[in-house]
Amino acid sequence: MVPFNPYFDPRVIMLAPRQQEVLNFIKGFVKNRSYPPTHREIKQGLNMVSCSYLNRVLNKLESMSFIKRETKRTKHNIRLLQSPYSLPILGKIAAGSPIEALNQPEEFMLMEKLMGENRYLLRVKGQSMIEENICDGDLIVCERCEQVIDGTIVVALINKQEATLKKIYYKGGKIHLKPANKDYETQVYDPEEVEIQGKFVGLIRLK
């Protein structure tokens, strides 16, 4: 099987930690002061040294349509094109391992197209869905739901104890939870043993 190329997978948003940090700083600055920060204020606020590096980060954010730098000569030339939104990171999820609740849930800024009602984030631990381009360390965007069709990637709670991320299939009165990794086996359960807590809708990969 040819591996997914994340740059051509519409579900994947590639945003480096420093890019996210700069975006968060700009949004917070605009919220508090009602005008955008200058390049110098971003550098000072984030303890950045290199002007060229900051420029590269801003270029990337502009190419992803998060910001627009006005051509007019002004220090405050950064404009947010769309409001970056945030979703809570509720915990970690892995194949066959318990979901790990966070004592202090984090929030993560992301693009509007991944937002929606009843959505939340989980951090992936493990490689059981690698052939779907869902890798260890990714943040997955999930949407709460209780019913899905065959082949949907779901967050499934097993016996009210363990959560796993798998493709779901209904066969012969049983629920089959299939990994996207040939090194893992499909798990089969009675319907009463499985509770669907959400479906996969996208992910953020921190490079």
N, C-alpha and C positions, 0 to 999 in steps of 0.2 A: 504494500500500500504506500502511495506517495504521501509523505507528511504534509499537513496543512502549512501553507505559508501565511503567517499572521497578517502580512501586509495586504493580502487579498481576501482575508476573512472578515466580512462586514460586522461580525460579532465582537471583534477584538479592537480595543483601544490601546495603543501603545503610548505610554506616557512615563518618562523617566522620573525618579523621585525628585530631582532638582527642578524639573519642569513643573511638577505638581506644586512644589514649594513656592516657586515664583508666582504661579497662578493664584495660589491661596493668598499670598501676600498682597497681590494687586487687588483681589476681590475684597479682602479685609480693609485695605487702605481706602478704597472707593466707598465702602459701606460706612466707615467711620468719618470720612472727611468730605464725601460727596464730589471728589475730584480724583483723578488718577495720580499715582506717584511718578516722580521723575526716575530716570535710570540711576541717578546718584542715591536717591532715597531707597530704591530696591537694594542696591549694593550695600548700603549702610545697614538696612534692616535685616539683611540675611548674611551679613559679614562676608560678602563676596569681594574678591580682590580684582579679578580680571574683567575689564570692560568687554573684551572680545567674547569671553565665555557667556556673559550675560546677554550679549547681542545674539549669540547662537541660540540660546534658550528662548529668547523673545521671537526669533525667526521661526523656531519650531512651533511655538504657540500660535503664531500668526498663520502658519501654513495649515494648522489644524482648525482654523477659524474660531479660536478662543478669543483672540484680540485683534485689533487693527491699529497700526501706528500711523497717525495722520501725517501728511506730508508738510503741513504748514509748520513754520518755525516756532515751536513752543516746547518748553521743557516737559510739559504735561501732555504728551502726544499719544498716550496709550489709551485705547478705548476698548472696553469689553464688548464683544460682538453678541455674545449670548451669555446669560447668567450661568456660570458654572453652579451646579447643584451638588448636594451632598446626600449620601445614604449611609446608614449605620452599618458598621462591620459587626455582625452579631457573634462571630466565632469562627472556628476552623472546621473543615469537613474533610474526611478521608475515607477511602474504601474500607468499610468494616470497622472503623474506629469511631469512638464517641465524638459527638459535636462538643467542642470546647467553648463554654460560655466565657465571655470576657468580663472581668470585674469592672472595668471602666471601658464600655464600648467606644471604639473609635468612630470617626466619621471620615469619609473620603469624598473629595470633590470629583465630579465627573461631568461628562457632556450631557446636554439636555436629551439627546436621542436615547440614552440609556435610562432616563427617568421614567417613572410611572407609578401608579397607585400600588400600594402593598409590595413595594420592592425593597430589597435589602442586599447586603453583601456578605459573602463568606470567603475566607481565605483557604485555598486548596492545599492539602497536604498529601503528597503521594502522586503516583503516576498511573493510576488505574484508568484515567480518561485521556491519555496522551494522544491517542489516534483521533480524537476530536479536538486536538489543539488546546486542551485544558491541562496545564502543566503545574507542577509543584510550585507553590508560591504565588500563583495567580489569584486575583480577586474576581470572584464570579458574581454577576448580578442575577438575583433570583426574584421571581414573582410568586407571591403566595397563591396557592390554588390547591384544590382537593381532587380534581379529576383532570386527566390528560389522555391523549390518544397514544396508541402504540408508537414506540420509537422516540418519545419525548425524553429528554435528559431531565431527571428529577432529583430533588432532595427527598430521600425516603427515610422515614424513621422506622426502625425495625424494633418490634416488641417494646415500643416506647422507651428504648434505651440507647440505641446507636443510630447515627445518621450516616447515610452514604450517598454519594453522587453517582448515578448510573442511568443508563437507558432502560426504560420500562416497557415490558411486553406482557400481554395477557394471553395465556395459553392453557387450555385444558383445566380451567378453574383455578389456576395458580398464577402467581405474579412472578415474572422473571426479571431480575435486575442484572442487566448485561454491561460489563465494562467495555471500554474502548481500548483494550490492551490485551494482546494475545497471551500474555503471561498470567492473566487473571481469569478465574472461572466465573461463569454466570451463577448468580445466587437465586434459588427458587424458594418461594414462601407461600403460605396460605394467605388469602386476602386479609384476614383479620390480623395478621402479623405486621402488615405494612400500612403506614400512614404517609400519604403524600403531603409534604409541607411546602413545596414550591417547585417551580420549573426554571430551568436555566434559560436566560435570555441574552446574556452577553458577558464579557469579561474585560478586566483591565490588567494589562501586563506591565509590570515595572521592570524596565530593562536594567 
